[in-house]
Amino acid sequence: MRGPIARALDAGSCTILLVGMGITNRAVAGALLRRGHTVIAADDDVDEGLRQAAAALDIELHAAPTDSVLESLVEQADLVCPAPGLPEHHPVFSLARDKDRPLVGEFDLAAAWDKRPIAAITGTNGKTTVVELAVAALQHSGLNAVAAGNTDVPLVRAIDDLTIDVFVVEASSFRLARASEFQVAVATWLNFAPDHLDVHADLESYERAKAEIFAMVGTDGVIVANAEDPVVMRHVPESANLVTFGGESADWHLEGDDLVGPEGAFTSIDRLWRSLPHDIEDALAVAATTIPVGATLSAVAEACERFAGLAHRVSPVGEIDGVTYFDDSKATTPHATVAALRGFEKVVLIAGGRNKGIDLSSMRDAGEHVHAVVAIGDAADEITSVFSSTHEVVVAYDMQEAVAAARRLAEGRVAVLLSPGCASFDWYRNYGDRGDDCARIVRKYDEECVR
């Protein structure tokens, strides 16, 4: 049965208000316009590039609208589409409720326009890796699969390619919180830890958004859950067609050195692209996710064995004095940092940045893997507070200082790991720039040592 959003889109030309005009809502605007709908847009931070993008789409753009102007725009709209990541305290949410205007996100729009199978993957950490591996496994199985959603390709754009057999959707909490009519063939929830408290009202709101993924499974769909994560398992519906991964008793698990599913072993630890604990968990999740939508076990194994890895995820970037330096800049939560640390015996940890409203003390959970700490960024004092009673901590005021301090602390004996546990927006545009800067400095030191 078509929901109210789909019915509104079916009825003829709708007026949709887009609030926030980043990559996703620009794609949404184009998709709506191509289907004959009217788009009006608002953004609180309009630059010349955004003005040009709106002009190219020939849509009306309201820059930094006052509350009264925003209220008028909501009244004009049939549907309101906030951008992913728009903070929950933004006034458009209360205005939409007060004016009885349905909120819609790109997932609901895509669901109204396309019915091909979707495997959706969420989790605080590991989403992108599992999505990329899942796409590779499906492609090795002879299916045309593509990654979409919280990637460079929004789902509303991906569905324009009529040759795609299966969409593998990276489902962020922001997108899940906006969706009400989205349906998937497989819903996978990898893990849960505090994150994005700068956007969600509180931890409970973030958890509710993540849990929405299980409500989006179609009648014959499959729920894939991490058996070792109590938050994930708590949200599994009683009547679910459930497949688990991770624990010894899970459907997909580690048995000795073998990765095993219901039909037996499909690969072994020594054949994986890398064998850190979370890499093994990711490989099991990929198998559990892709088999229900047509992947073969041999193709899953091939994908996990041939995967080159993704940048800024415990990636070796160089050596100084015989010590290897690793870039894990993508670790923007303490949970991700702890997962990375558990893959090492001991490291000098470079951590800090802009805290997203999260308690950083959980980094102590892997304290036995930390030799010493270099604290960086806005959260340097918080990092110091977490570790100073048990570890030597040095505060650095830029990445050059951080690498130099790590070099001294490593003393040629232990690896150095940039795994910040925080966002990058204090010093950098994004986590990629942060990791690249660290790698550049390490390579410079290495070249100087060679000379």
PELINCOR-V628651 format. One record per backbone hydrogen bond with DSSP energy under -0.5 kcal/mol. NH is the residue of the N-H (numbers start at 1). CO is the residue of the C=O. If there is no record, write none. Layout:
# PELINCOR-V628651
nh:co
NH:CO
NH:CO
This chain:
# PELINCOR-V628651
nh:co
7:3
8:4
9:5
10:6
11:7
12:9
16:14
16:38
17:79
18:16
18:40
19:17
19:81
20:18
20:42
26:22
27:23
28:24
29:25
30:26
31:27
32:28
33:29
34:30
35:31
35:32
36:33
37:32
38:14
40:16
41:60
42:18
43:62
47:45
51:47
52:48
53:49
54:50
55:51
56:52
57:53
58:54
59:54
60:39
62:41
63:61
64:43
70:66
71:67
72:68
73:69
74:70
75:71
76:72
77:73
77:74
78:15
79:15
80:102
81:17
82:80
83:19
86:83
88:199
90:87
93:90
94:90
95:91
96:92
97:93
98:94
99:95
100:97
101:96
102:78
102:100
104:80
109:105
110:106
111:107
112:108
113:109
114:110
119:167
120:118
120:186
121:169
122:188
124:191
130:126
131:127
132:128
133:129
134:130
135:131
136:132
137:133
138:134
139:135
140:136
141:137
142:139
143:138
145:143
146:166
148:168
149:153
150:148
150:170
151:149
154:152
157:154
158:154
159:155
160:157
161:158
162:160
164:161
165:144
166:144
167:117
168:146
169:119
169:167
170:148
170:168
171:121
171:169
172:170
176:172
177:173
178:174
178:175
179:175
179:176
184:216
185:118
186:118
187:222
188:120
188:186
189:224
190:122
190:188
197:356
199:196
200:196
206:202
207:203
208:204
209:205
210:206
211:207
212:208
212:209
213:210
214:211
215:211
215:212
216:212
216:213
217:214
218:184
221:218
222:185
223:241
224:187
224:222
225:223
225:243
226:189
227:225
227:245
229:226
230:228
233:229
234:230
235:231
235:232
236:233
240:237
242:240
243:223
245:225
246:252
247:245
250:247
252:244
253:260
255:258
258:255
259:267
260:253
260:258
261:264
264:261
266:259
267:259
269:257
271:268
272:268
272:269
273:304
279:276
280:276
281:277
282:278
283:279
284:280
285:281
286:282
287:283
288:284
289:285
290:286
291:287
292:288
293:290
294:291
295:290
300:296
301:297
302:298
303:299
304:300
305:301
306:302
307:303
313:310
315:327
316:314
317:325
318:325
320:323
323:320
325:318
326:416
327:315
328:326
328:418
330:312
331:328
332:330
337:333
338:334
339:335
340:336
341:337
342:338
343:340
344:341
347:369
348:415
349:347
349:372
350:348
350:417
351:349
351:374
352:420
353:376
354:423
355:353
360:358
362:359
363:360
364:361
365:362
366:363
367:364
369:366
370:367
371:347
371:369
372:347
373:392
374:349
375:373
375:394
376:351
379:353
380:377
383:379
384:380
385:381
386:382
387:383
388:384
390:387
391:387
392:371
394:373
396:375
402:398
403:399
404:400
405:401
406:402
407:403
408:404
409:405
410:406
411:407
413:410
414:410
415:346
416:324
417:348
418:326
419:350
419:417
421:331
422:331
423:354
427:424
428:424
434:430
435:431
436:432
437:433
438:434
439:435
440:436
441:437
442:438
443:439
444:440
445:441
446:442
447:443
448:444
449:445
450:446
451:447
